[in-house]
Amino acid sequence: MPEEEPLTGLSPRDLLAGGLLDDAPGGGERLGAYELVAPIGEGGMGVVYLAEQHEPVQREVALKLVKRGMDTDALLARFEMERQTLAALDHPGIARVFDAGATPEGRPYFVMELVEGEPVTAYCASKNLEPNDILSLFLEACSAVEHAHRRGVIHRDLKPSNLLVTADGAVKVIDFGLAKLARPGASSARTLAGEVFGTPGYMPPEQERGGEVDTRADVFALGKVLAELLGDPRGELRWAVAKATDEDPARRYGSVTALADDLRRFLDDRPLAAGPPTAGYRLGKFVRRHRTACAAGAALALGGSFGVWKAVESARFQREAGAAVENTQREWQKAHVATMFVHELLVALDTDDPERRREELRTAVHFFEENLLPPGGDPEGEFLAMEMLGMSYKALDEFADAERCLGRAAGLARELYGADMARATHLDGELPPWHPAEFALGQTLFAAGRTHEAAGMLHALDVETCRLVGPTYREREVLLIELAHAFDASGLRHEADAIQAGLDDLANFRLPPIEPIR
């Protein structure tokens, strides 16, 4: 018969008012400086009492006492471990232990901070909290669990009734009765093979099977609680919940800290580690995060229609650009937005004097890079800006500058997102973030007459992208056609013909290995 879930986690006064636990031992008994008032909760091995401490201070406390008949060696060891565990933790989000002792008949007890509150799910529902407020509250719980993990303590029974919210809105993590000590050399109550502790619905698969667990078990439980708090999480929060509750521990967040960091990224409008590592996703987050700067950049780029570009050389444009720079915290933010519009205008604008248009746009691109992209900026912003600058220089046939910017963009993308890409579980066929820059770089090398280098780069990029995403990835046909041209121009007719023959069946076409191209 499954063990009844303990009633800890509910307000003691609500329990008393509701007449719960009428068959439990009554109050009035005195244990040293503590007078038992009434039972307020009951678990598998202990009863929690509301008690009054009379000396050396007067206050209400919670006293946990081993049940009669539950004084086996194994249960006493587990009870003592819970007391030691709580005594070793010092965090405002975890109930403190004040004292310990034993009844005249030898039943051990310990005295702890009285936590009056309601389960986090009930609190959020009663207050009708918005998602961001829920996340802020949830992060408090994460902070307490992180503290326990740093002390080598795995809770193993995290659930809404063990995450209380007090009347003043503070989160308290309670009930470490099933905790496991993971720190080296720590004494711990022994868990027999196949012995399962925890609450169904919040235990990860490895815990349900009675196997070894680590801190990722608490990550799983917190993910389940987060899903309850958010209702039916969508978008980016759905990714975070899915990563936290993955059945495979290797695919979960590696720690509660990693989960909390991703939720903070969401609150700060930054890309989530659980999200797809694509340039489009990260660009969207960048624009939303810097709406003011992007609006300034857009106004700068499009203000006065095409006339703003004709005014690049004028003092008026210089003054407007300078004013825009002063109104943003990071100058590269506008650099990205402005160069993005330059790139679009290269394609979209149609004038009667294309050479003049090209010269004015060339002046604009150089101006943006020299004045709006200072060194030492945010790496993510620099990646986005360098990618768009490189595209613009490529469209202007300024191959040396295009190679410089695109190479820098590709390198930054690999540094920033390479590790995420290797661990990602939600790619959905999206290209690696560095793919657009490296593809454009290959095209640039080909246009500059360096056909052997272009072929080598495009070949390596296709092989890598097929491995990461699959052989039918978006843009593959375009890349292979470019590669066939590069092979042909390099005198490698056999390789070029092989690509042409494989274009009709991309799902089964693999590029053969080639000798290094020099």
N, C-alpha and C positions, 0 to 999 in steps of 0.2 A: 504493500500500500504506500503510495507516494507521501512524502512528508509534507505536512501542512505548511504553507508559506508563512513565515513569521509576520506578525502584525506591526513590527517596527517600521517607522516611516510615517505613521499617522500621529496627529497631535495627541499627546497624552490626555489633555483635557477633553478632547472629543471622544476618546475611547472611554474615559470614565463616565462622561455624560451619556454615552450610548449603552452603558451597562455591559460592556464586553468582558470576556474572561471571568464570568461569575463563578465558574467552578475552580478557578485558580486559588492558591493559598491567599488568605485574607491579609489585610494590612494590620498595622498596630504593633508589629514585632519590632524590636529595637536591636540593631547590630552596631555596637560601639557608639559612634557619634551620629548614627543614621537611624531615623525612624521611618519604617516602610509605611507608605500611605495606601497604595493600591497597585496591583499589577497593571502595566500599560502595554505589554507586549510579550509574546512567547515564541520561542524558536524550538529547534530540535533538542537542544541541550540546556537551555536556560530560560529563566523568566526575568523580564525587565520590570523593575518597580519604579514608580515615582516615589522618591524619598525626600525627607527633610534632613539636612545636615544642621546640627546645633552648635558644633564647635570645631575648629577655632573660629569659623565664620558661620553665619546663618544663610542658607540658600537651598533651593530645590535642586536636586540632582537625579540622575538616573542610576539605579543600582542593578547590575546584572548578576543573578544568583543561579548556580547550577541547580537543576531540578533534582528532587528526591529520586533516588534510584538510577541517576545518570552519572554515577561517580566511578565509571570504569576507567581504567588507566588511559585508554585511547581518548575518551571524551574529556577527561581532566586535562590531558596534554593539549588537546585542541583548545579548550577553554583558556588555559594558561597562555597558549600561543596568541590568542586573540588579545589578551590583556597586554602581553609584551609588545605585540604589533602596534596597538594604539598608543602605548606609552612612548614608543620610538618615533611617532609621527608628530610633527609640530607645524600645523597649517591651519589657518582660520577656517578652511572649508572642511575640516575633519574634527569630530567631537574629541575633546581632550579627556585623558584619564586622570583622575584626581587621587585615587586611593585604591587599596586592595586589602583583602583580609579573608577570614573564614568564619562560619557560624560555629557555635559551641559543638555541634555534631560533626564539624569538619567539612561542610560544603563551602567551597570557595566562592568568592564574589569579587567584583571590582566596581568602583564608583566612577562615573564619567559625567561629562557635561550633559545637562538636560537639553535636548534639541526638540523644540516645538515647531512643527511645520507641517507642510503637506507635500505629497509627491510632486515632483517637478511637472509631470504631465497635467495633474489636476490644477496646479497653480497657474500654468500658462493658459489653460482653457478658461479658468475663472477670470483671469485678467484680460483675456482676448488679445494676447500679445502678438505683435507683428513679427515676421520671420527674423528680422535683424535683432529685435529685442530677445527673441528666443535664443538666437545664437550667442548673444552676449552672456545670457544666463548659463547656457550650456558650456561656454568656455570657462566659467568659474568652476564647474564640476571637473572639466578637463584639467584645470590647474591643480585641484586637490589630488586627482588620480596621478598626475605627473609627479607630484611630490612623493606619493606613496611608492611609485615605481623607482624613483631615485633612491629611496631607502630600501629597495629590494623587496617591496611588498606588492603582490598581485592580488587584487580584491577577489576576483572570481565569482562575484554575485552582484554585479552592477545591474540595476533595474530602477524603474521610476520610484518604487517605494523605499529604495535605499539612497535616493538623491532627493533630499528634502529642501524646501525653500521656506525660510523663516518669515515671520511677519514683516521684517524689515527688508525682505527681498534678497537675503544672502543664501547661497547654496551650501548645504552640508552633506558630505558623504558619510554614511553610517553603516553599521553592521559589517564588521570585518571578521565575522565568525568563520567564514570559509576561506579566509585569505591564505595565500601561499607565500612563504618566505623564499625569495629567489637569490638573495645575496649570499656570496660564498661564506661558508662556515657557520651560517645561521642554523639554530636548532629549530625544528619544525615538527608539527604533529605528522605522524606517518599516514600516507594515503595508500591503501591497499590496491593492488592491481585490479583494474576494472571497477573500482569504487568511484561513483559519480556524485559530485556535489554541484549545486547550482540551480538555476531556475530555467525550465524549458522555455524556449522562445528568445532567451537572451544568451544562452550558452553557444559557443561556436562548435562546429562538428567535432573537433578534436577533444573538446571537454566532454561532450555527450558520450563519446566512445570510451571515456575513462583514460585517455592518453595524457601525455605530458603537455602542459600549457606554459606559455610565457606571457609577456605583457600584451601580446596581440590578442589574447583572449578578452582582455578588458577593452581593447579597441573595438572588437566585434560587438560586445555588449553596448558600449556607448553608441556605436553606429545604429543599433536597433532602437535605442532610446531616442536618438536624433530623428530617426524615421517616424516614430510615433509623435514626436513634438511637432514635426513639420507637416504632418498629415500625408499627403501624396507629393513628396518632394519632386520638383521638376527642374529641368535645366542643369545648371552647374551643381546645385546641391544634390541632385540625383546622382551625379558622378561621385560626389564625396561619400554619400551613403553607400553606394555600390562598392566603392573601394574599401570602406571600413568594414563592410559585412561580407566581403568575399569569402567563400567557403575555404579557399586555399589560403592559409596564413601567409604564404610567400607573396601573394598578390595584394594583401592588405597594406594599409599604412604600417610602416615599421615600428611606430610608436604612437602614443597618445599625443606627443608633441607634434608629430608630423600631421596628424588629423587636425589639431588645433591650429597649426600654422596655415593649413589650407582653408579653414573657415575664416581666419583673419584675412587671408588673401581675398576671399569672397567679399567680406565687409569693406575691404579697401579697393574693391573693383580691380583686383589684379588677377592674372591667369592662375587657375588652380592646377596643382600638380596632378590631380585626378582627371583633368580635362584633356582633350586631344592636343598633342604638341604640334599644332599647326600655326602657320603664320596668320591665317585669317582669323582664327579664334583670338590669338594674342593681340592682333591689331585692333579687333573690335573692343577688347578690354582696355587697350591703351587709349583709344579715342574716348570711350565712356569715362575713363578715369580723369582725363584732362579736357573736359568739355570746353572750359574757358579758353585754354591755350589753342585748342583745335579751332574754336570759333574765330579767335584772333588770326590764326594762320589762314583760315578760309577767307576771312575778310581781306586779309592782305593779298592773298593770291587772286581773288576774284573781284575785289573792289574796283569799281569803275570799268567793269567788263574787260575787254582786251586792252583798253587804254592803259591799265596799270602796268602791263608788260612793256608797252612802248615808252613808259615813263621810268624805266629802270635806271637810266643814266641821269635822271633829273634829281635835283636837290630835294624836290618834294617827295619823291619816292624814298630817298634816303631818310628823310625825317619821319615818314610814316613807318618805315621798317624799324628805325631806332625806337620809336614810341612803342611799337608792338613788342620789341625785345624787352623793354623796361617793364611791361605789364605782365610778364610771365616769369615764373620761378625758374624754369629750365628752358634755355634757349633752343635746345635741340628738339623740343616738342613741336615748335613751329616749323623747324627745318623739315621734319618728316611730312607734316601736313602740306607745307608749301611745295615741296618737291613732288609729292603725290599729284598735286594739281598740275604742276609743270608737265609731268609725264602724260597725264590725260590730255592736256592742251596740245601737246605735240601731235597727238593723233586726231583730236576732235576739231581743232581750229582750222578754218579754211580762209585764206586771205588771197588777195590778188598778187601779193609779193612774198612768195614763200621764202626766198633767201633772207629778206629783211626779218621775217618772222623767226627764222632759225637763229639769226645773229642775236636778236633781242632775247630769245629764250636761252641761248647759250650764256649771255650775260647774266640773266636771272639765276640760272642754276649755279654759276660760279659765285654769285653774290650770296645766295642762300648758304652754300657750303662754307664760305669764308667768314660770314658774319653771324650766322644763326646756328652753327654747329661747333661750339668750342670744345676743345679736348677735355677728357675726364668726365664726360656726361654719364648718365645712366646707361649701362650696357644694353638693356632691352631697347631703350629709345634709340641708341646709336645703331643697333642692328636694323631697326625699321627704317631709320633715316638713310643709312648707307645703302640699303637695298634699293630704295627709291631713287637716290642720287645715281647709283650705278645704272639703273634702268634708263634714267634720263640721259646720262652721258652716252650710253650705248645708242639710244635713239638719235643722238646728235653726232654719231660716228667719232666721238672722242674716246678712242679705244683705250688709251693708257689710263685715263681717269676712270673709265668704266671698269677696267680690270682691277684697279686699285680699290674702288668702292665695293664692287661685287665680291672680291676676294675677302675683304674685311667683313662684309655682311655674312658670308658663308661661314667664316671662322667663328664669328660671334654666335651665330645660330647653333653651331655644334657645341660650343662651350656652354651656352645657356640651356639648351634643350636636349642635348645628346643623351644624358642619363635618363631623363623623363621618357624619351622615345624608346629606350631600351626596355623600360619597365611598363610602358603604357598598355592598357587593356581595352581602350575605347578609341582605336584609331579610325574605324569605320572607313577605311580606304583613303584617308587623307594623306597628303604628301608630307614627308619630313619638312620641318621649317626651313632647312637650308636648301631644299630642292630648287625653288625658283631662282635663287641667286646663283647657284652652281650651273643650272641650265643656261641662264643668261650669260654667265661667264664663258661657258663652252661656245655659245653662239658668238660672243665677242671675239674670242680667240680665232674662230673660223673666219669671221669678217675681216680680221686683221691679217689674214694670210697664214696663221700658225695652225695649219690644218692637222698636223700630227698631234699637237698638244690638245686641240679641241676634241679629236677622236678619242684620245686616252681619257679625258675628263668625262665625256658623255658616256663612254662605255662603262666606266667605273660607277657613275651615278645611276645608270639603269640597273646594273647588277645589284647594287646596294638597295635601291628602291624596291625592286622585285622581292628581295629578301625580307624587307621590313613590312611591305604593304601588300605585295602580290603582283602577279604579272599583268593584271588588267587595270593598273592604276591610271588615274586621270592624267592626261598629257603624255602617256607613253608613246602613242603613235607619232605624235609630233616630235618627241625626242628621238625616236628611232629613225625617222626620216632625216632629221638633222645629222644624226650619226652616220647614216648611209652616205650622205653628201660628203661628210668629212673623210670617211674611208675612201670614197671614190677619188676625192681630190688628193689623197695621200698615196694613191696608187694601189690601194688594197681592194681590188675589184671583187675578189672572191667574198670577202666579208660584206661588202656593199650588196652583192647579189643575195647573200644569205638573209640579210634584213628584208629586202624587197619580197623575198619568198615567204617570210614569216609574218608579214603584216596582216595576212588574212586570218591568222589564228593566234592572236596575242596570248590567249590563256595558256597555250602549250609551247610558246616560243621562248627559248632561252638563248641569250647571247653566248657563243662559245668563248672559252678563255682565249686571250690573245697574248702574244709576246709584248713586253713593254715597248711602247711607241716612243721613239726618240726623234 
